[in-house]
Amino acid sequence: MKKLIIITLIINFSLISCISIRSGEYVGTPNSDFNFSKKQNIKIDFTYEYLVDGSKEPMNNPTLVNTWIGFGEETLKEIPNVSVTKEDTIADYIFEVKVQEKTSTLSTTILPILSGLTLTILPSYISAENHMETTVKNKKGQKLATITKKENYSLIVQLFLIVTLPFTDFVEDANQQKKDMFKATYKEIQDLKILTAATKK
């Protein structure tokens, strides 16, 4: 009997999957061009906060932080005449990027517990808002502008959603959202001519 219960649980959990949904404000944002006449070094200073019901929670996830930084730097490298640096001394501009992932107890605790008690026959809805604030500074530390972007991201976890696996990849969706948010930030910096004006001074 015990073996039957264990086998049943294994089968149930093997059939659990999820689909992801993003609000998609920045889907398809094109690459930017800061119109630099010569190569400029840009450094990203990144901080990450995880908030539940508005309260900051401890978060020690270097992999997540490095993923955000990686997409920020990767997207910068796609811009003409931009070189990414990690050194303050050679940076022509510093982008101070602060990301806050905002969620709720309902998403992080209540719904997952209720769903787990039913072996996810009752679905669990996990939702969060990624809020990105980028402060652009010149090499002297003077603030040039602040750009804010935000986009929602949700996961629906339920038994038998494994049938959606060929059509969705929640990790890829989450990564693409990060890249699109950086692209949208850089596009606004371009459209406002923030760096072009500063370079000419």
LOVEXRO-300648 format. One record per residue (C-alpha): residue number from 1; residue in three letters; y, z, x. Coordinates in nm, 4 decimals. Layout:
<recs>
@miti->NUM guba->ALA yy->Y zz->Z xx->X
...
</recs>
This chain:
<recs>
@miti->1 guba->MET yy->0.0000 zz->0.0000 xx->0.0000
@miti->2 guba->LYS yy->0.2399 zz->0.0911 xx->0.2826
@miti->3 guba->LYS yy->0.1692 zz->-0.2418 xx->0.4524
@miti->4 guba->LEU yy->0.2392 zz->-0.4262 xx->0.1299
@miti->5 guba->ILE yy->0.5772 zz->-0.2507 xx->0.0936
@miti->6 guba->ILE yy->0.6714 zz->-0.3325 xx->0.4545
@miti->7 guba->ILE yy->0.5705 zz->-0.6972 xx->0.4151
@miti->8 guba->THR yy->0.7683 zz->-0.7211 xx->0.0900
@miti->9 guba->LEU yy->1.0805 zz->-0.5768 xx->0.2571
@miti->10 guba->ILE yy->1.0493 zz->-0.8173 xx->0.5496
@miti->11 guba->ILE yy->1.0205 zz->-1.1120 xx->0.3138
@miti->12 guba->ASN yy->1.3193 zz->-0.9926 xx->0.1089
@miti->13 guba->PHE yy->1.5475 zz->-0.9481 xx->0.4104
@miti->14 guba->SER yy->1.4364 zz->-1.2772 xx->0.5612
@miti->15 guba->LEU yy->1.5642 zz->-1.4469 xx->0.2462
@miti->16 guba->ILE yy->1.9081 zz->-1.2866 xx->0.2693
@miti->17 guba->SER yy->2.1908 zz->-1.5127 xx->0.3749
@miti->18 guba->CYS yy->2.5579 zz->-1.5570 xx->0.3044
@miti->19 guba->ILE yy->2.8287 zz->-1.8092 xx->0.2391
@miti->20 guba->SER yy->3.1824 zz->-1.7894 xx->0.3679
@miti->21 guba->ILE yy->3.5080 zz->-1.8753 xx->0.1963
@miti->22 guba->ARG yy->3.8538 zz->-1.8939 xx->0.3554
@miti->23 guba->SER yy->4.1806 zz->-1.9359 xx->0.1709
@miti->24 guba->GLY yy->4.2496 zz->-2.2323 xx->0.3988
@miti->25 guba->GLU yy->4.6282 zz->-2.2402 xx->0.4290
@miti->26 guba->TYR yy->4.6080 zz->-2.3902 xx->0.7789
@miti->27 guba->VAL yy->4.3057 zz->-2.6184 xx->0.7540
@miti->28 guba->GLY yy->4.3745 zz->-2.9470 xx->0.9313
@miti->29 guba->THR yy->4.6839 zz->-2.8318 xx->1.1235
@miti->30 guba->PRO yy->4.7427 zz->-3.0913 xx->1.3996
@miti->31 guba->ASN yy->4.7922 zz->-3.0187 xx->1.7682
@miti->32 guba->SER yy->5.1462 zz->-2.9436 xx->1.8799
@miti->33 guba->ASP yy->5.3801 zz->-3.0789 xx->2.1448
@miti->34 guba->PHE yy->5.6513 zz->-2.8477 xx->2.2765
@miti->35 guba->ASN yy->5.8265 zz->-3.1502 xx->2.4355
@miti->36 guba->PHE yy->5.8395 zz->-2.9964 xx->2.7803
@miti->37 guba->SER yy->5.9717 zz->-3.2343 xx->3.0468
@miti->38 guba->LYS yy->5.7683 zz->-3.0504 xx->3.3108
@miti->39 guba->LYS yy->5.4710 zz->-2.8172 xx->3.3106
@miti->40 guba->GLN yy->5.5388 zz->-2.4660 xx->3.1785
@miti->41 guba->ASN yy->5.3160 zz->-2.1614 xx->3.2230
@miti->42 guba->ILE yy->5.2411 zz->-1.9598 xx->2.9094
@miti->43 guba->LYS yy->5.0682 zz->-1.6223 xx->2.8940
@miti->44 guba->ILE yy->4.9107 zz->-1.4665 xx->2.5862
@miti->45 guba->ASP yy->4.9317 zz->-1.0886 xx->2.5499
@miti->46 guba->PHE yy->4.6881 zz->-1.0027 xx->2.2715
@miti->47 guba->THR yy->4.6306 zz->-0.6903 xx->2.0634
@miti->48 guba->TYR yy->4.3905 zz->-0.6428 xx->1.7730
@miti->49 guba->GLU yy->4.3865 zz->-0.3824 xx->1.4965
@miti->50 guba->TYR yy->4.1312 zz->-0.3204 xx->1.2225
@miti->51 guba->LEU yy->4.2791 zz->-0.1664 xx->0.9065
@miti->52 guba->VAL yy->4.0860 zz->-0.0271 xx->0.6096
@miti->53 guba->ASP yy->4.3011 zz->0.0517 xx->0.3048
@miti->54 guba->GLY yy->4.6047 zz->0.0350 xx->0.5331
@miti->55 guba->SER yy->4.4732 zz->0.2889 xx->0.7850
@miti->56 guba->LYS yy->4.3936 zz->0.1847 xx->1.1403
@miti->57 guba->GLU yy->4.0253 zz->0.2305 xx->1.2257
@miti->58 guba->PRO yy->3.8740 zz->0.2609 xx->1.5739
@miti->59 guba->MET yy->3.7543 zz->-0.0781 xx->1.6911
@miti->60 guba->ASN yy->3.5890 zz->-0.1356 xx->2.0267
@miti->61 guba->ASN yy->3.4690 zz->-0.4923 xx->2.0137
@miti->62 guba->PRO yy->3.5657 zz->-0.6768 xx->2.3340
@miti->63 guba->THR yy->3.3652 zz->-0.9815 xx->2.2253
@miti->64 guba->LEU yy->3.5785 zz->-1.0229 xx->1.9142
@miti->65 guba->VAL yy->3.9007 zz->-0.9741 xx->2.1109
@miti->66 guba->ASN yy->3.7894 zz->-1.2231 xx->2.3762
@miti->67 guba->THR yy->3.7022 zz->-1.4730 xx->2.1029
@miti->68 guba->TRP yy->4.0546 zz->-1.4525 xx->1.9596
@miti->69 guba->ILE yy->4.2117 zz->-1.4838 xx->2.3061
@miti->70 guba->GLY yy->3.9814 zz->-1.7723 xx->2.3927
@miti->71 guba->PHE yy->4.0870 zz->-1.9765 xx->2.0907
@miti->72 guba->GLY yy->4.4531 zz->-1.8988 xx->2.1544
@miti->73 guba->GLU yy->4.4301 zz->-2.0192 xx->2.5136
@miti->74 guba->GLU yy->4.2052 zz->-2.3148 xx->2.4299
@miti->75 guba->THR yy->4.4539 zz->-2.4377 xx->2.1711
@miti->76 guba->LEU yy->4.7428 zz->-2.3980 xx->2.4154
@miti->77 guba->LYS yy->4.5590 zz->-2.6131 xx->2.6692
@miti->78 guba->GLU yy->4.5557 zz->-2.8975 xx->2.4162
@miti->79 guba->ILE yy->4.9384 zz->-2.9127 xx->2.4290
@miti->80 guba->PRO yy->5.0966 zz->-3.1503 xx->2.6839
@miti->81 guba->ASN yy->5.2640 zz->-2.9958 xx->2.9902
@miti->82 guba->VAL yy->5.1306 zz->-2.6470 xx->2.9163
@miti->83 guba->SER yy->4.9343 zz->-2.4386 xx->3.1622
@miti->84 guba->VAL yy->4.7770 zz->-2.1077 xx->3.0591
@miti->85 guba->THR yy->4.8217 zz->-1.8146 xx->3.2939
@miti->86 guba->LYS yy->4.7206 zz->-1.4513 xx->3.2950
@miti->87 guba->GLU yy->4.9945 zz->-1.3521 xx->3.5419
@miti->88 guba->ASP yy->5.3285 zz->-1.2165 xx->3.4211
@miti->89 guba->THR yy->5.4971 zz->-1.3156 xx->3.7466
@miti->90 guba->ILE yy->5.4460 zz->-1.6899 xx->3.7002
@miti->91 guba->ALA yy->5.4712 zz->-1.7068 xx->3.3204
@miti->92 guba->ASP yy->5.7643 zz->-1.9092 xx->3.1879
@miti->93 guba->TYR yy->5.6917 zz->-1.7803 xx->2.8383
@miti->94 guba->ILE yy->5.4887 zz->-1.4928 xx->2.6996
@miti->95 guba->PHE yy->5.3337 zz->-1.5043 xx->2.3547
@miti->96 guba->GLU yy->5.2730 zz->-1.1498 xx->2.2334
@miti->97 guba->VAL yy->5.0075 zz->-1.2008 xx->1.9670
@miti->98 guba->LYS yy->4.9114 zz->-0.9140 xx->1.7374
@miti->99 guba->VAL yy->4.6254 zz->-0.9667 xx->1.4935
@miti->100 guba->GLN yy->4.5546 zz->-0.7206 xx->1.2147
@miti->101 guba->GLU yy->4.2339 zz->-0.7577 xx->1.0166
@miti->102 guba->LYS yy->4.3041 zz->-0.5907 xx->0.6832
@miti->103 guba->THR yy->4.0206 zz->-0.4943 xx->0.4493
@miti->104 guba->SER yy->3.9248 zz->-0.2220 xx->0.2011
@miti->105 guba->THR yy->3.6655 zz->0.0502 xx->0.1450
@miti->106 guba->LEU yy->3.5394 zz->-0.1553 xx->-0.1476
@miti->107 guba->SER yy->3.4512 zz->-0.4416 xx->0.0871
@miti->108 guba->THR yy->3.3302 zz->-0.2381 xx->0.3835
@miti->109 guba->THR yy->3.1347 zz->0.0381 xx->0.2104
@miti->110 guba->ILE yy->3.1010 zz->0.0444 xx->-0.1685
@miti->111 guba->LEU yy->2.9875 zz->-0.3132 xx->-0.2401
@miti->112 guba->PRO yy->2.7505 zz->-0.3344 xx->0.0616
@miti->113 guba->ILE yy->2.5805 zz->-0.0065 xx->-0.0422
@miti->114 guba->LEU yy->2.5401 zz->-0.1185 xx->-0.4039
@miti->115 guba->SER yy->2.4090 zz->-0.4531 xx->-0.2884
@miti->116 guba->GLY yy->2.1702 zz->-0.2934 xx->-0.0399
@miti->117 guba->LEU yy->2.0245 zz->-0.0653 xx->-0.3068
@miti->118 guba->THR yy->1.9240 zz->-0.3755 xx->-0.5029
@miti->119 guba->LEU yy->1.7975 zz->-0.5575 xx->-0.1894
@miti->120 guba->THR yy->2.1034 zz->-0.7826 xx->-0.2317
@miti->121 guba->ILE yy->1.9972 zz->-0.9113 xx->-0.5715
@miti->122 guba->LEU yy->2.3415 zz->-0.7796 xx->-0.6613
@miti->123 guba->PRO yy->2.5713 zz->-0.9718 xx->-0.4243
@miti->124 guba->SER yy->2.8062 zz->-0.8084 xx->-0.1782
@miti->125 guba->TYR yy->3.1586 zz->-0.9461 xx->-0.1451
@miti->126 guba->ILE yy->3.3184 zz->-0.8734 xx->0.1915
@miti->127 guba->SER yy->3.6799 zz->-0.9847 xx->0.2171
@miti->128 guba->ALA yy->3.9593 zz->-0.9415 xx->0.4682
@miti->129 guba->GLU yy->4.3011 zz->-1.0786 xx->0.5529
@miti->130 guba->ASN yy->4.3741 zz->-1.1889 xx->0.9076
@miti->131 guba->HIS yy->4.7437 zz->-1.1303 xx->0.9757
@miti->132 guba->MET yy->4.8799 zz->-1.2827 xx->1.2974
@miti->133 guba->GLU yy->5.2254 zz->-1.2013 xx->1.4352
@miti->134 guba->THR yy->5.3409 zz->-1.3860 xx->1.7474
@miti->135 guba->THR yy->5.6528 zz->-1.2797 xx->1.9349
@miti->136 guba->VAL yy->5.7768 zz->-1.5467 xx->2.1760
@miti->137 guba->LYS yy->5.9562 zz->-1.4212 xx->2.4878
@miti->138 guba->ASN yy->6.1004 zz->-1.5936 xx->2.7912
@miti->139 guba->LYS yy->6.0318 zz->-1.4963 xx->3.1522
@miti->140 guba->LYS yy->6.3123 zz->-1.2383 xx->3.1386
@miti->141 guba->GLY yy->6.1426 zz->-1.0629 xx->2.8456
@miti->142 guba->GLN yy->6.4044 zz->-1.1754 xx->2.5955
@miti->143 guba->LYS yy->6.2748 zz->-1.2281 xx->2.2429
@miti->144 guba->LEU yy->6.3184 zz->-1.5850 xx->2.1200
@miti->145 guba->ALA yy->6.1392 zz->-1.5714 xx->1.7843
@miti->146 guba->THR yy->5.8630 zz->-1.4110 xx->1.5799
@miti->147 guba->ILE yy->5.6133 zz->-1.6230 xx->1.3883
@miti->148 guba->THR yy->5.3775 zz->-1.4771 xx->1.1266
@miti->149 guba->LYS yy->5.0674 zz->-1.6322 xx->0.9733
@miti->150 guba->LYS yy->4.8007 zz->-1.4922 xx->0.7440
@miti->151 guba->GLU yy->4.4840 zz->-1.6202 xx->0.5868
@miti->152 guba->ASN yy->4.2039 zz->-1.4605 xx->0.3845
@miti->153 guba->TYR yy->3.8355 zz->-1.4750 xx->0.4670
@miti->154 guba->SER yy->3.5415 zz->-1.3712 xx->0.2499
@miti->155 guba->LEU yy->3.1647 zz->-1.3449 xx->0.2803
@miti->156 guba->ILE yy->2.9239 zz->-1.3378 xx->-0.0112
@miti->157 guba->VAL yy->2.5891 zz->-1.1853 xx->0.0834
@miti->158 guba->GLN yy->2.2987 zz->-1.2226 xx->-0.1579
@miti->159 guba->LEU yy->1.9256 zz->-1.2700 xx->-0.1753
@miti->160 guba->PHE yy->1.8108 zz->-1.6340 xx->-0.1712
@miti->161 guba->LEU yy->2.1422 zz->-1.7679 xx->-0.0402
@miti->162 guba->ILE yy->1.9272 zz->-1.8969 xx->0.2436
@miti->163 guba->VAL yy->1.9280 zz->-2.2269 xx->0.0516
@miti->164 guba->THR yy->2.2934 zz->-2.2661 xx->0.1547
@miti->165 guba->LEU yy->2.2200 zz->-2.2426 xx->0.5296
@miti->166 guba->PRO yy->2.2095 zz->-2.6192 xx->0.5890
@miti->167 guba->PHE yy->2.5548 zz->-2.6513 xx->0.4328
@miti->168 guba->THR yy->2.7525 zz->-2.3554 xx->0.5688
@miti->169 guba->ASP yy->2.8001 zz->-2.1710 xx->0.8958
@miti->170 guba->PHE yy->3.0024 zz->-1.8524 xx->0.8480
@miti->171 guba->VAL yy->3.0438 zz->-1.7992 xx->1.2236
@miti->172 guba->GLU yy->3.1822 zz->-2.1496 xx->1.2707
@miti->173 guba->ASP yy->3.4096 zz->-2.1033 xx->0.9676
@miti->174 guba->ALA yy->3.5480 zz->-1.7773 xx->1.1086
@miti->175 guba->ASN yy->3.6053 zz->-1.9351 xx->1.4502
@miti->176 guba->GLN yy->3.7767 zz->-2.2382 xx->1.2995
@miti->177 guba->GLN yy->4.0079 zz->-2.0090 xx->1.1038
@miti->178 guba->LYS yy->4.1155 zz->-1.8389 xx->1.4272
@miti->179 guba->LYS yy->4.1872 zz->-2.1721 xx->1.5924
@miti->180 guba->ASP yy->4.3749 zz->-2.3047 xx->1.2889
@miti->181 guba->MET yy->4.5962 zz->-1.9947 xx->1.2778
@miti->182 guba->PHE yy->4.6921 zz->-2.0458 xx->1.6416
@miti->183 guba->LYS yy->4.7515 zz->-2.4164 xx->1.5765
@miti->184 guba->ALA yy->4.9791 zz->-2.3321 xx->1.2817
@miti->185 guba->THR yy->5.1698 zz->-2.0809 xx->1.4946
@miti->186 guba->TYR yy->5.2237 zz->-2.3317 xx->1.7744
@miti->187 guba->LYS yy->5.3205 zz->-2.6004 xx->1.5224
@miti->188 guba->GLU yy->5.5956 zz->-2.3779 xx->1.3826
@miti->189 guba->ILE yy->5.7184 zz->-2.3025 xx->1.7349
@miti->190 guba->GLN yy->5.7333 zz->-2.6794 xx->1.7891
@miti->191 guba->ASP yy->5.9057 zz->-2.7546 xx->1.4572
@miti->192 guba->LEU yy->6.1701 zz->-2.4860 xx->1.5151
@miti->193 guba->LYS yy->6.2248 zz->-2.6199 xx->1.8708
@miti->194 guba->ILE yy->6.2150 zz->-2.2625 xx->2.0002
@miti->195 guba->LEU yy->6.0904 zz->-2.3475 xx->2.3491
@miti->196 guba->THR yy->6.2735 zz->-2.6785 xx->2.3782
@miti->197 guba->ALA yy->6.6073 zz->-2.5056 xx->2.3179
@miti->198 guba->ALA yy->6.5213 zz->-2.2225 xx->2.5579
@miti->199 guba->THR yy->6.4186 zz->-2.4642 xx->2.8365
@miti->200 guba->LYS yy->6.7483 zz->-2.6495 xx->2.8195
@miti->201 guba->LYS yy->6.9517 zz->-2.3310 xx->2.8712
</recs>
